[in-house]
Amino acid sequence: MKRAGGKLEAGWFWTASVAAVLILTVAVPSFSQSTAKTDKGPRARRVVLVSIVDCRLAVMENGKVLAYFPVAVGAAVSPSPTGEFEIVNRVANPAYYHEGVVMAASANSPVGTRWIGLNLKGYGIHGTNAPRSIGRAASHGCIRLKNRDVERLFAMLRVGDVVEIRGERDDEIAQVFGGAADEAAERVTAEMNGQ
C-alpha cells in the first residue's frame, strides 16, 4: 500500500473486498440450488373450437376436449367471423371501448371481466354483462361467455393458441359437440335468418 500525505490508500482494497463479498453472496445460493428442471416444458398449443350453430365452445389439446362452454355468437346484423385465428392478447379486467365510449373495467362492462383478443382487429372472446344472451345469436360478432366461464377459459389459454370459428356443422363439429346440440343449432340458425 502507498502512503499519500501520511494516509494509506486503502480505498481500492475496500472496494475490491466489498465487490467480492457481493459476488459470493449472489453466487453461493445459485450453486446450492438444484439444476433439475421443475418445468415440464412448454405445453402443446391449445385449440379453441367454436361452433356458431351450436352456440358452444370447446377447448382442445392434442385432439382431446378439455372443457366445454356455452356462448353467445354474432347476431344476424353483426355475425361472428369464421375461420382460423390466433390469440394475440389476454386482458384481465379490461376497459370497454366502442365508438367514442370508454367504460372502466367492471363486471357490468359489456366485455365482462376478461378479454381474449384475436388477430382480427376488434374481435375476441370475452365476458358479458348480459348473461341471458348466452346460447343465442346476440353479440356484435365477438364470442361471449358468462363471466365465471370466461375467467376459467382465460386461465386455460395463452397468446399463440388457435381459435377456429365454424359457421356450419361439419363432421368435426358433430363429433366434438355431439347430436344433442341439434336443437340449439336449429334455434340459432333461425335467429340468424330472422325467424
FENMOCOR-V670770 format. One record per residue. N is the residue number from 1. PSI is psi in whole degrees, -180 to 180 (999 if undefined). Layout:
N:PSI  N:PSI
This chain:
1:146  2:154  3:136  4:112  5:36  6:-1  7:148  8:140  9:85  10:4  11:-43  12:-37  13:-43  14:-44  15:-45  16:-38  17:-44  18:-43  19:-42  20:-41  21:-43  22:-43  23:-46  24:-38  25:-39  26:-40  27:-39  28:-46  29:-31  30:-39  31:-29  32:-12  33:150  34:141  35:2  36:141  37:125  38:-23  39:136  40:10  41:176  42:140  43:161  44:150  45:138  46:153  47:129  48:116  49:119  50:126  51:110  52:-44  53:-26  54:-12  55:47  56:157  57:139  58:139  59:126  60:149  61:125  62:40  63:-2  64:134  65:125  66:-31  67:153  68:149  69:140  70:146  71:164  72:142  73:178  74:140  75:171  76:-37  77:-16  78:68  79:155  80:143  81:151  82:154  83:-168  84:130  85:173  86:144  87:125  88:-17  89:160  90:125  91:121  92:137  93:61  94:150  95:160  96:128  97:126  98:118  99:60  100:-1  101:130  102:126  103:130  104:155  105:132  106:166  107:-18  108:2  109:146  110:-22  111:7  112:-147  113:-9  114:146  115:129  116:101  117:142  118:166  119:22  120:107  121:130  122:-6  123:144  124:-175  125:129  126:174  127:-168  128:157  129:8  130:71  131:-21  132:-13  133:-15  134:135  135:6  136:166  137:90  138:-7  139:179  140:21  141:-25  142:170  143:119  144:144  145:161  146:150  147:-43  148:-34  149:-42  150:-30  151:-39  152:-45  153:-44  154:-42  155:-21  156:-15  157:159  158:162  159:136  160:-18  161:155  162:143  163:119  164:119  165:120  166:135  167:-10  168:157  169:117  170:-175  171:-42  172:-44  173:-44  174:-39  175:-44  176:-43  177:-11  178:174  179:-16  180:-18  181:2  182:-41  183:-45  184:-40  185:-42  186:-42  187:-45  188:-42  189:-43  190:-44  191:-41  192:-28  193:6  194:24  195:999
